[in-house]
Amino acid sequence: MPVSDARPDRLPDLRQAMRRIADAVEALPDTHRDLAGNALLNVAAETLIEEVGAGQAAQLLRRLAALVEHGLQPPQSGAINLTRCDA
């Protein structure tokens, strides 16, 4: 689902995807688990660029970086709405 098509009614789908990904990371061998964050970031960035293009992906990642810098963490039960944030 492209970022631009995100809808509040898809939040249960997002939660399920997040749980499945977290379970997959936990199932990794200990020797690979420390690489999970980097691997997920690479996959996420690539997918984001494919879905919205490099320019919008960069804008969203800048917004996310600013929020993280200010201490915001994504809630486990939902998502950070990057379209509402000014970074």
NORJO-V314237 format. One record per residue. RES is the residue in three letters. SS is DSSP state (hx for helix, st for strand, lp for the rest). PSI is psi in degrees with one decimal (NA if undefined). D_FIRST is the distance of its C-alpha to the first C-alpha in Angstrom with 2 decimals. Layout:
BEGIN
res=[RES,RES]
ss=[SS,SS]
psi=[PSI,PSI]
d_first=[D_FIRST,D_FIRST]
END
This chain:
BEGIN
res=[MET,PRO,VAL,SER,ASP,ALA,ARG,PRO,ASP,ARG,LEU,PRO,ASP,LEU,ARG,GLN,ALA,MET,ARG,ARG,ILE,ALA,ASP,ALA,VAL,GLU,ALA,LEU,PRO,ASP,THR,HIS,ARG,ASP,LEU,ALA,GLY,ASN,ALA,LEU,LEU,ASN,VAL,ALA,ALA,GLU,THR,LEU,ILE,GLU,GLU,VAL,GLY,ALA,GLY,GLN,ALA,ALA,GLN,LEU,LEU,ARG,ARG,LEU,ALA,ALA,LEU,VAL,GLU,HIS,GLY,LEU,GLN,PRO,PRO,GLN,SER,GLY,ALA,ILE,ASN,LEU,THR,ARG,CYS,ASP,ALA]
ss=[lp,lp,hx,hx,hx,lp,lp,hx,hx,hx,hx,hx,hx,hx,hx,hx,hx,hx,hx,hx,hx,hx,hx,hx,hx,hx,hx,lp,lp,hx,hx,hx,hx,lp,lp,hx,hx,hx,hx,hx,hx,hx,hx,hx,hx,hx,hx,hx,hx,hx,hx,hx,lp,hx,hx,hx,hx,hx,hx,hx,hx,hx,hx,hx,hx,hx,hx,hx,hx,lp,lp,lp,lp,lp,lp,lp,lp,lp,lp,lp,lp,hx,hx,hx,lp,lp,lp]
psi=[120.4,148.5,-39.1,-18.0,7.2,134.5,148.2,-31.0,-8.3,-1.0,-41.3,-37.7,-40.9,-44.9,-43.5,-42.9,-42.5,-41.8,-42.7,-39.6,-43.8,-41.2,-39.5,-39.4,-43.5,-30.0,-9.8,148.4,149.2,-33.0,-13.6,-16.9,-32.4,-12.5,-5.7,-44.7,-45.8,-43.2,-44.5,-40.0,-42.1,-46.3,-43.9,-45.0,-44.0,-44.7,-42.5,-44.6,-42.0,-36.7,-39.6,-7.2,158.7,-41.0,-50.0,-36.1,-44.5,-41.4,-45.5,-40.3,-35.4,-42.8,-45.3,-44.1,-42.2,-40.5,-42.5,-41.2,-30.7,9.5,1.6,134.2,144.3,135.5,144.6,-22.4,3.4,-145.6,155.5,129.5,99.8,-18.3,-17.4,-9.1,141.5,123.8,NA]
d_first=[0.00,3.78,6.40,8.22,6.41,7.04,9.81,12.73,12.73,9.67,12.05,13.69,10.70,10.34,14.11,14.30,12.12,14.36,17.41,16.78,16.36,19.45,21.32,20.64,21.98,24.96,25.66,26.08,29.74,31.38,31.95,28.24,26.94,28.03,25.69,22.55,21.70,22.13,20.19,17.15,17.45,17.72,14.64,12.60,14.28,13.86,10.09,9.99,12.61,11.05,7.94,10.27,13.67,16.46,17.90,15.10,14.18,17.90,18.12,15.53,17.31,20.63,19.75,18.79,22.02,24.08,22.95,23.69,26.97,27.91,27.39,24.17,22.36,19.03,20.04,19.70,18.72,15.89,14.42,16.03,14.97,15.38,15.32,18.55,20.36,22.89,23.73]
END
